[in-house]
Amino acid sequence: MNLLQRLEFWGDRHHPKWADILRCALGLFLVYKGIEFLENMSGMIGRMGSFLPNSYFSLSLLGHYIVFAHLVGGLMLAVGLLTRAACIMQIPILLGAIFFINQSMFRPFQEMTVTLICLAGLIYFLIAGNGPWSVDKYFDEKKKIER
C-alpha cells in the first residue's frame, strides 16, 4: 500500500460527522467567493496585470478558471461529490491568492487569514475525504446494496 492509499484509508476511517458541516460551509463560501470574483473580474484582472504585463488573454483564461473552479468545485465540496478532486481544483487558486493577490491589498492580514483558513480546510478535506454525509457515500452504499 503506497502513501496515498494509506492516507485515503485513514481519512475514510477517521472522519467525524461535524467535519461534514465544515465541508459544506467551506464549499458554500467558495461558491460565494466565485460569484464575488465574477462580479469584480475586471478589477482583479487589472490587479493581476501588474504581475503579468501584456498577457490579457492568459489573465482572462485564469480569471475564467478561477470562477469555474470556485463555483463548480465549491458545489462539489458542499454536497460531497468527488471531494478530493474539488480540493485539488481549489488549492492552486488559494496558493496564488496568498503569493500574488493578498500582498498588494490595503488590508493584507484580514484577507490573508481567510485565505489561510480556507487553504487549511481544503488540505484537510483532501486528506480526510468526504465523510458520512455526502453524495459519494450515498452512491457507495447504494452499490453495496445492489450487490
C-alpha positions in Angstrom: 0.0 0.0 0.0 1.5 3.3 -1.0 1.3 6.6 0.9 -1.7 8.0 -1.0 -3.7 4.8 -0.4 -2.8 4.8 3.3 -3.8 8.5 3.6 -7.1 7.8 1.9 -7.8 4.7 4.1 -7.0 6.7 7.2 -9.2 9.6 6.1 -12.2 7.3 5.4 -11.9 5.7 8.8 -11.4 8.9 10.9 -13.9 11.4 9.7 -16.3 12.9 12.3 -19.8 14.0 11.2 -19.3 17.6 12.4 -16.5 17.9 9.8 -19.1 17.5 7.1 -20.8 20.6 8.3 -17.5 22.5 7.9 -17.1 20.9 4.4 -20.5 22.2 3.4 -19.8 25.7 4.8 -16.4 25.8 3.1 -18.0 24.8 -0.2 -20.7 27.4 0.0 -18.1 30.1 1.0 -16.1 29.2 -2.1 -19.2 29.5 -4.3 -19.8 32.9 -2.7 -16.2 33.9 -3.5 -16.6 32.7 -7.1 -19.7 34.9 -7.5 -17.8 37.8 -5.9 -14.9 37.2 -8.2 -17.2 37.1 -11.2 -18.7 40.4 -10.3 -15.3 42.0 -9.8 -13.3 40.2 -12.5 -12.2 43.2 -14.4 -10.7 44.8 -11.3 -9.0 41.6 -10.3 -7.6 41.0 -13.7 -6.3 44.6 -13.7 -4.7 44.0 -10.3 -3.1 40.8 -11.6 -1.9 42.6 -14.7 0.8 44.3 -12.7 2.3 40.8 -12.2 1.9 39.6 -15.8 2.0 42.5 -18.2 1.0 42.2 -21.8 -0.9 39.0 -21.4 -4.6 39.8 -21.3 -5.6 36.5 -22.9 -3.8 34.4 -20.3 -5.2 36.6 -17.5 -8.7 36.2 -18.9 -8.3 32.4 -19.1 -7.0 32.4 -15.5 -10.0 34.5 -14.4 -12.5 32.2 -16.0 -10.7 29.1 -14.5 -10.9 30.7 -11.0 -14.7 31.4 -11.4 -15.3 27.9 -12.8 -13.2 26.2 -10.0 -14.9 28.2 -7.3 -18.4 27.7 -8.5 -18.2 24.0 -9.6 -15.6 23.0 -7.0 -17.5 24.7 -4.2 -20.7 23.0 -5.1 -18.9 19.6 -5.3 -17.4 20.3 -1.9 -20.7 21.3 -0.4 -22.6 18.2 -1.5 -19.6 15.8 -1.1 -19.2 14.8 -4.7 -15.6 14.0 -5.7 -14.3 16.0 -2.7 -10.7 15.3 -3.2 -10.9 16.4 -6.9 -12.7 19.6 -5.8 -9.9 20.3 -3.3 -7.2 19.8 -5.9 -9.0 22.3 -8.2 -9.1 24.9 -5.4 -5.7 24.7 -3.8 -3.6 26.3 -6.7 -6.0 29.2 -6.7 -5.6 29.8 -3.0 -1.8 29.5 -3.2 -1.8 32.1 -5.9 -4.0 34.3 -3.8 -1.5 34.0 -0.9 1.5 34.9 -3.0 0.1 37.4 -5.5 -3.1 39.0 -4.5 -3.1 39.3 -0.8 0.3 41.1 -0.7 -1.0 44.0 -2.7 -4.2 44.7 -0.8 -4.7 47.5 1.7 -5.7 45.2 4.5 -3.5 42.1 3.8 -3.8 40.4 7.1 -7.6 40.2 7.1 -7.8 38.6 3.6 -4.7 36.5 4.3 -6.3 35.0 7.4 -9.5 34.0 5.4 -7.3 32.6 2.6 -5.1 30.5 5.0 -8.2 29.1 6.9 -9.7 28.1 3.5 -6.4 26.5 2.4 -6.1 24.6 5.6 -9.7 23.3 5.2 -9.0 22.2 1.7 -5.9 20.4 2.7 -7.8 18.7 5.5 -10.5 17.5 3.2 -8.0 16.5 0.5 -6.6 14.0 3.1 -9.8 13.1 5.0 -12.2 12.8 2.1 -15.9 13.5 2.0 -17.3 11.8 5.1 -20.6 10.1 6.0 -22.9 12.9 4.9 -22.1 13.1 1.2 -23.3 12.1 -2.2 -20.3 9.8 -2.7 -21.2 7.9 0.5 -24.8 7.5 -0.7 -23.7 6.0 -4.0 -21.2 3.7 -2.3 -23.9 2.4 0.0 -26.3 2.0 -3.0 -23.7 -0.1 -4.8 -23.2 -2.3 -1.8 -27.0 -2.9 -1.6 -27.2 -3.8 -5.3 -24.5 -6.5 -4.9 
